[in-house]
Amino acid sequence: MSIVSKLITPFHFTLNPPNSCPKFPFSSFKPLTIQCAKRTKRTGKQRYPSEKRKLKLKTADPLSVDTKLDGFWRLAKLQVSVSDDPGKDFLGISDALLQEIAKVIKFPVASMLPPEAFSVIRKSFDARKMQKEPTFVYTVEMDVSKLLKLEPRTWDFIAELEPRRGLIDHVPYEKVSGDLIGIINDSRKTSEATASVEGADHNSPGGSHKVPTVEKPKVAVVGSGPSGLFAALVLAEFGADVTILERGQAVEQRGRDIGALIVRRILQLDSNFCFGEGGAGTWSDGKLVTRIGRNSSSVQAVMKTLVRFGAPESILVDGKPHLGTDRLIPLLRSFRQHLQELGVSIRFGARVDDLLVESERVVGVKISDSKESLQFDNQKLKYDAVVLAVGHSARDIYQMLLTHEVDLVPKDFSVGLRVEHPQELINSIQYSELSDEVRKGRGKVPVADYKIVDYVDGNNSSGATKRSCYSFCMCPGGQVVLTSTKPSELCVNGMSFSRRSSRWANSALVVTVSAEDFSSLNFQGPLAGVDFQRELEQRAALLGGGNFVVPVQTVPDFLGKKLSASTLPSSSYRLGVKAANLHELFPSHITEALQHSLTMFDQELPGFISNNALLHGVETRTSSPVQIPRSAETYECTSLKGLYPVGEGAGYAGGIVSAAVDGMFAGFALAKSLGLYQGSMESVLGKAQNAGVANY
């Protein structure tokens, strides 16, 4: 018998009727089983998000009745139809919203629920086509103790509530995160109490000792944008001697300088749409949306600080909060007044020309009067540290940093065009028959906006490239404005006021670019991105014919590669437009990506490709083209001690809120390095997050 035949055991079986015992040839026979390959379990970071959620729910301890009847419940995704809601400006508890709350907690009579027990913490508008009808979407917090006190019959219904991820969540205590000033005061009191206990001299009468007087550390904050202002606020509140050096002017004079630009075409090189108090975001839409965690402690601290200085409380609730230039100007005045009351010295028109460096450490700055064209009035000022919060348009600062061998890392950003439509057209595309309810920002529903993105596969000389093309900084009811900082360069942006009541809607239509794109135009080195921006801006200035006239082309003509007719649709840009072939601005692969994306956008928003849609060239300053490496813990520059790069200009933020958060964290880190703060940043602000590129 062969070896194979010995290994094979014959198996005989007969079919038996039901309930009868099978007859096997061997009494010790075990039933035949077929084993499949063992499935490998995903663990840790390998788990899918859905698996993580299920595991979290499975391992979570069930809530006891006592726990359910304590603290707060958060009810999300409550939808109220437009016809039943009081409108976008109403942030209270309506009867229709009470009915939705009653459905969630299964309470039979909505009218018996006391509105005082509920508070709206988020309200947004959803007009997506997949919806049966447009709705306002709410997130509501329910105060259980107040509810039971006002309506005891809800006891049984609350006791039956169970958490449902993303819909119903139990919060054991009210999450209180005050504004930044309150947070710092609490932190300082805690720190002082700890120091007094640890430093007490028990051998002296009364067990106390005298603390020697220490000279305040001197800090210069270069730039008064969101990151600079919040860094200065933190440091000043902790007791540092802070000086803000701003090359531009205060908002009052800055407004006059911008007026002179629009009316008389006089560009002040250091006081314009980019430079001056509040930074580039002051004359913009004032967007406060962010992708670094809307409900995080740090973001909430920034938002509540803005409210303290004059922003409307609605920004704490609105799903897409914004301020508008008209609200930003008085807010900045109030912010400035508070800083001055703290002893902060604010020097407008003070341009930083150089850093003072000794033994590879910054010990001060050299400044001049930015109003003077000749720099003969240089002053040398000594400081213990310098916070660099200059914004993404301070190209001379990047050049100056290279002379001190500061590491600058080229960073991806986006370039493109600013597309403008009649606002009525966007309202009609987004809202259909509901568009009549907009009423120039005073109606029941918000002025329509959009946010769209497309991913494009293309080719260039370096090979295959996949890039994203997306709408950016959309300004409903706004206008296109000039953001050039030199007469020979032309770039545009968008702005709007709080009501968003103009008859135009505009948005950047941009494509991501990287080192490969820079090198295609023979730009190399750490400032290759800056050179790339400048090249596009100079091309735009030539196409426009000079004098800040902007080259434009209708969307259909841009797609058809033909010059627009002499009769162009009206534009909100006030310095004049000129028909031009915008293909001449970009390398061909970028133009093709923009064309492809316009076609895709029209599929998502039918009517987007319109003869009334006008493209303006060129938009280049979406975010910083460089990043200045720094320590993740101390926020200090890794290549030059005593320098603290923050905000958009340093490559660590992408919008008003993220820049303010970055400045706030840097302020705490520097205060700790200077011995002004002893606690943990995460304990009061949560974990720091970098915004990345263009996260508006």
Order of alpha helices (4+ residues) and beta strands (2+ residues): alpha-alpha-alpha-beta-alpha-beta-beta-alpha-alpha-beta-alpha-beta-alpha-beta-alpha-alpha-alpha-beta-beta-beta-beta-beta-alpha-beta-beta-alpha-beta-beta-beta-beta-beta-alpha-alpha-beta-alpha-beta-alpha-beta-beta-beta-alpha-alpha
